[in-house]
Amino acid sequence: MRLLRAPSPMRLTMPIRAWMQRFALLLLILASFGLIVLGKADTVVVERLRTRTADTLAPLLDAISRPVATVGRVTDEVREITALRAENDRLREANGRLLQWQEVARRLEAENGQLRELMNVTPEPSLSYVSARIIADSGGAFVRSVLVNAGGRQGAAKGQAAIADHGLAGRVVEAGERASRVLLITDLNSRIPVIVEGTRERAVVAGDNGPRPRLLYVAARKDGLRGGERVVTSGHGGVFPPGIPIGEVVLGEDAAPRVLPYVDFDRLEYVRLVDTGLAQTLSEPIPGPQRIRGRGRQ
């Protein structure tokens, strides 16, 4: 006697699966159409369904995003640690160089003090300055000067040097109570005694209302003047203190030496009016021969 076997679940679901595979596209189209009609008919129901779906899936999405965020955070931290190590190495090298220069500077300072005592050098006057902001620019075709908001009340005086962040900008030619006028080094009337640092040659920086003043009275040399050499004030004439940087030597097409200023006059906003005591000395009247002879008779 043969026993009847019950049909397996796979055999029972095979027709249903075949039917769903055959009409899957049609079912999806109908479902999409139904959702569109439902959304148009009752937006409140759709919104609630979307909200509940989002609330239901939020914990799952949060759990999935946490490993991704953790991996990204760890990657960023590794990059920061690598960058910090490289920066730390660079700072250590720079610190070592600075310590070497500090030792050199201390040794040179000690030697300088000993030489000054040995040669009985007159100490240079102490520097004091007042910061001023440019409030007006009277630059034009014939004038290169600026007006600053510092006058006699703030300590400004005629003849003081006006220094910017990178070098000499000009000198005070007029000083009022609340404002002063600064003649820039590019003005046609500006004449500054200077020294070319590389050769220690004396010269004069003369403005011509252009961006690059001329370098006059440079002694002729066999190898000629080289571009890129620093130009600083010499201190001759008692107008400017020595050693203030002005710019670098540049050679034009006609090989005429000019100076490229360190100061960007198009972006100049603040200057320091430096007082070395020279302005007061220059403003005092010099006694004439009669006054000297009068003193001798007393």
ZIDA-V208628 format. One record per pair of residues at least 4 apart in sequence whose C-alpha atoms are under 8 Angstrom apart, sorted by the first residue. I is the first residue (numbers start at 1). J is the second residue. Records with the same first field share a line. If there is no record, write none. Layout:
I->J + J
This chain:
7->11 + 12
8->12
9->13
10->14
11->15
12->16
13->17
14->18
15->19
16->20
17->21
18->22
19->23
20->24
23->27
24->28
25->29
26->30
27->31
28->32
29->33
30->34
31->35
32->36
33->37
34->38
35->39
36->40
37->41
38->42 + 43 + 46
39->43 + 45 + 46
42->46
43->47
44->48
45->49
46->50
47->51
48->52
49->53
50->54
51->55
52->56
53->57
54->58
55->59
56->60
57->61
58->62
59->63
60->64
61->65
62->66
63->67
64->68
65->69
66->70
67->71
68->72
69->73
70->74
71->75
72->76
73->77
74->78
75->79
76->80
77->81
78->82
79->83
80->84
81->85
82->86
83->87
84->88
85->89
86->90
87->91
88->92
89->93
90->94
91->95
92->96
93->97
94->98
95->99
96->100
97->101
98->102
99->103
100->104
101->105
102->106
103->107
104->108
105->109
106->110
107->111
108->112
109->113
110->114
111->115
112->116
113->117
114->118
115->119
116->120 + 121
117->121
125->276 + 277
126->276
127->274 + 275 + 276
128->274 + 275 + 276
129->272 + 273 + 274 + 275
130->150 + 154 + 155 + 156 + 272 + 273 + 274
131->150 + 270 + 271 + 272 + 273
132->148 + 149 + 150 + 270 + 271 + 272 + 273
133->148 + 149 + 150 + 269 + 270 + 271
134->146 + 147 + 148 + 149 + 268 + 269 + 270 + 271
135->146 + 147 + 148 + 149
136->146 + 147 + 148
137->145 + 146 + 147
138->143 + 144 + 145 + 146 + 147
139->143 + 144 + 145 + 146
140->144
141->209
142->187 + 188 + 209
143->187 + 188 + 209
144->183 + 184 + 186 + 187 + 188 + 209
145->181 + 182 + 183 + 184 + 187
146->181 + 182 + 183 + 184
147->179 + 180 + 181 + 182
148->179 + 180 + 181 + 182
149->178 + 179 + 180
150->154 + 155 + 156 + 177 + 178 + 179 + 180
151->155 + 156 + 157 + 175 + 176 + 177 + 178 + 179 + 180
152->156 + 157 + 175 + 176 + 177 + 178 + 179
153->177 + 178
154->178
156->160 + 175 + 180 + 273 + 275
157->172 + 174 + 175 + 279 + 280
158->171 + 172 + 173 + 174 + 175 + 279
159->171 + 172 + 173 + 239 + 278 + 279 + 282
160->171 + 172 + 239 + 240 + 273 + 274 + 275 + 276 + 278 + 279
161->168 + 169 + 170 + 171 + 172 + 239 + 240 + 272 + 273 + 274 + 275
162->168 + 169 + 170 + 171 + 172 + 182 + 271 + 272 + 273 + 274
163->167 + 168 + 169 + 170 + 271 + 272 + 273 + 274
164->168 + 169 + 263 + 268 + 270 + 271 + 272
165->263 + 271
166->245 + 262 + 263
167->244 + 245 + 246 + 247 + 261 + 262 + 263
168->185 + 244 + 245 + 246 + 262 + 263
169->184 + 185 + 246 + 263 + 265 + 271
170->182 + 183 + 184 + 185
171->182 + 183 + 184 + 185
172->180 + 181 + 182 + 183 + 273
173->180 + 181 + 182 + 183
174->180 + 181 + 182
175->179 + 180 + 181
176->180
183->187 + 190
184->190
185->190 + 191 + 192 + 206 + 207 + 213
186->190 + 206 + 207 + 208 + 209 + 210 + 211 + 212 + 213
187->207 + 208 + 209 + 210
188->206 + 207 + 208 + 209
189->206 + 207 + 208
190->205 + 206 + 207
191->204 + 205 + 206 + 207
192->204 + 205 + 206 + 233
193->202 + 203 + 204 + 205 + 233 + 234 + 235 + 236 + 237
194->202 + 203 + 204 + 205 + 231 + 232 + 233 + 234 + 235
195->200 + 201 + 202 + 203 + 231 + 232 + 233 + 234
196->200 + 201 + 202 + 203 + 229 + 230 + 231 + 232
197->201 + 229 + 230 + 231 + 232
198->229 + 230
201->218 + 219
202->217 + 218 + 219 + 234
203->215 + 216 + 217 + 218
204->215 + 216 + 217 + 218
205->213 + 214 + 215 + 216 + 259
206->213 + 214 + 215 + 216
207->212 + 213 + 214
208->213 + 214
209->213
211->260 + 261
212->258 + 259 + 260 + 261
213->258 + 259 + 260
214->256 + 257 + 258 + 259
215->257 + 258 + 259
216->257
220->224
221->225
225->257
226->249 + 250 + 251
227->248 + 249 + 250 + 251
228->248 + 249 + 250
229->248 + 249
230->245 + 246 + 247 + 248 + 249
231->245 + 246 + 247 + 248 + 249 + 259
232->242 + 243 + 244 + 245 + 246 + 247
233->240 + 241 + 242 + 243 + 244 + 245 + 246
234->240 + 241 + 242 + 243
235->239 + 240 + 241 + 242 + 243
236->240 + 242
238->278 + 282
239->278 + 279
240->278
241->276
245->262
246->261 + 262 + 263
247->259 + 260 + 261 + 262 + 263
248->259 + 260 + 261 + 262
249->257 + 258 + 259 + 260
250->257 + 258 + 259 + 260
251->255 + 256 + 257 + 258
252->256 + 257 + 258
263->268
264->268
275->279
277->281
278->282
279->283
280->284
287->291 + 292
288->292
289->293
290->294
291->295
292->296
293->297
294->298
